Amino acid sequence: MEKEAKFYQRFELHMKNGDVVEVYEEYDLPVEKGIIGQFKRGRKKFLEVNDSMCGYIIPYEQVSFIVVSGVKKVV
């Protein structure tokens, strides 16, 4: 039986110190619940990122701007 493919939206967080952090979220997640919605509303102070290896927290106040840069298919 073949697994159903999942799609993830890729974002580049351009930090005030010049670093660029790549993060992904589910493609079909409503905008208001995703990274862009959280950033625009300013209600949350931190973005929590968890991947297969570790987790980390990014303070939104350190993000200059966000670039939506593509979609990744995972099977």
N, C-alpha and C positions, 0 to 999 in steps of 0.2 A: 504494500500500500504506500502510495506516494504522499509525502507531507505537503501540506498547503503552504505556498509561498507567503511570506510576510514582507511588507514594505515599510521602510523607515526613512523619515525625512532627515536630511543632514543639515546641520547648522554650524556656522563658524562664528564663535564668540570672539570678537576683537576686543582685547583687554586694553585698559589704559596704559599698561606698562609695555605694550607692543606685542605681547604674546597673542597667539591665535589658538583657541581651544575648540576642537571638533566634538560635537555632541549629536546624538541621534534620538529621535522619538518616533513612536508609531505614526505612520503616515495618515491614518484615518482618525487620529485624535482631534477633537474639536479645538479650534484655535484658542478659544478662551481658557481651555484647560492645559494648553501646551506652553512651551518656552516663551513664545512671542506674547501670548496673552498675559502670562505672569509678569513679564518684563514691562509691558505697557501699563498694566494696572498698578504696579509698584507695591502690591500688598505683601508679597513675600520678599524677604530680604536676601534669601539665598537660593541658588539653584542646586539641587542635590542630583549628582550624576553617579550612576552605578553601571559598571560594565562587568564583563566576565572575570576580570582580574581584581578590581578594587572599586572603591567608592570615594567620592570627594565632594566638597562643597565649594561653590563659586559665589562670592558676594556680588549681587546684581549691581551694586554701586561701582564695582571695578570694571564693568562692561561698558565700552564706548558705543559699540553698535553690533548688530547681529546680521549676518548674511545667510540667507537661505540658499544652499548651494547644490542640492540634488536629492535624488531618491536612491536608496539602496535596496535591492531585492535579496532576501535571505530565505533559503529553502531549508 
